[in-house]
Amino acid sequence: MSIVWKPTSQYVDNSNMKRLMQKHNIRTLDELTKRSINDIEWFWDACDKDLNIEWFKPYEKILNTFKGIEWARWFIGGKLNITHNCVD
């Protein structure tokens, strides 16, 4: 595989991912990847909080896989307006 684009160090330092990693004392992309796989609910909750997503009704639980992963339910009980979060 050839690399098409490599970000500058300034680009990486100003990225959302770098901010999230620093906030949670995660040193490498590999470490972040492993944690996101091993603790899915932590990862998505951390992303939600880091991105300051505004919920009109907060979620009660991040993930429910009771019926199997193929029928996963995300952000149970929460209500948001995606347009509000994207535009405002």
C-alpha positions in Angstrom: 0.0 0.0 0.0 1.3 3.4 -0.8 0.7 6.5 1.3 -1.1 9.2 -0.6 -1.0 11.9 2.0 0.9 12.4 5.2 -0.3 15.2 7.6 2.2 17.7 8.9 3.0 17.6 12.6 1.2 21.0 13.0 -1.9 19.4 11.4 -1.7 16.4 13.7 -1.1 18.6 16.8 -4.3 20.6 16.0 -6.5 17.6 15.3 -9.6 16.5 17.2 -8.0 13.0 17.6 -4.9 14.4 19.2 -7.0 16.5 21.6 -9.0 13.4 22.6 -5.8 11.4 23.1 -4.2 14.0 25.3 -7.3 14.4 27.4 -7.3 10.7 28.2 -3.5 10.3 28.5 -3.3 8.1 25.4 0.1 8.2 23.8 -0.3 6.3 20.5 -2.8 5.7 17.8 -2.4 1.9 18.5 -3.3 2.5 22.1 -6.4 4.5 21.1 -7.4 1.8 18.6 -7.1 -0.9 21.2 -9.0 1.0 23.9 -11.8 1.9 21.4 -12.2 -1.8 20.6 -11.9 -3.1 24.1 -14.2 -0.5 25.7 -16.6 0.6 23.0 -18.9 2.5 25.4 -16.0 4.5 26.9 -14.8 5.5 23.4 -18.1 6.7 22.1 -18.9 8.5 25.4 -15.5 10.2 25.3 -16.0 11.2 21.6 -19.5 12.6 22.4 -18.2 14.7 25.3 -15.1 15.8 23.4 -17.1 17.0 20.4 -19.6 18.8 22.7 -22.6 17.2 21.0 -25.8 18.8 22.4 -28.5 16.4 23.3 -32.1 17.7 23.8 -32.6 14.6 26.0 -29.4 12.9 27.3 -28.9 9.3 26.6 -29.1 6.7 29.4 -26.8 4.2 27.9 -24.3 4.2 25.1 -24.8 0.7 23.6 -27.2 -2.2 23.9 -26.4 -5.4 22.1 -28.9 -7.6 23.9 -30.3 -8.8 20.6 -26.9 -9.3 19.1 -24.3 -6.9 17.6 -26.2 -6.9 14.3 -29.1 -5.3 16.1 -27.1 -2.9 18.3 -28.9 0.2 19.7 -26.8 3.3 20.2 -27.3 6.2 22.7 -30.4 4.7 24.2 -33.0 7.2 25.4 -31.2 10.2 23.9 -32.7 12.7 21.5 -30.8 15.2 19.4 -31.1 17.3 16.4 -28.2 16.4 14.1 -28.7 19.6 12.0 -28.4 21.7 15.1 -25.1 20.0 16.0 -23.7 20.2 12.5 -24.7 23.8 11.7 -24.6 25.6 15.0 
